[in-house]
Amino acid sequence: VSQLERLLSSLCGVMASELFEGGEVSLPRFGKLTAVHSKARDGRNPKTGEKLHIPARLRVVFKPSKAFKELLN
């Protein structure tokens, strides 16, 4: 395993634990990652039309920085 792979693995672990605890991860000049709780809800399989239950979960939301948005446009 290369040093880069170990570094990225450690970074992902730290970011995941911070987000799991309700914090946020700021990536300068790139944006911010925030954890958001999604409520449980009922859904439908678009292929079969079958009803299903979608459980509550924690999801990650990315908000790009102003500098990053300007680079894209």
Helices and strands as residue ranges (DSSP letters): H 3-20, E 24-27, E 31-38, E 41-44, E 51-54, E 57-64, H 66-72
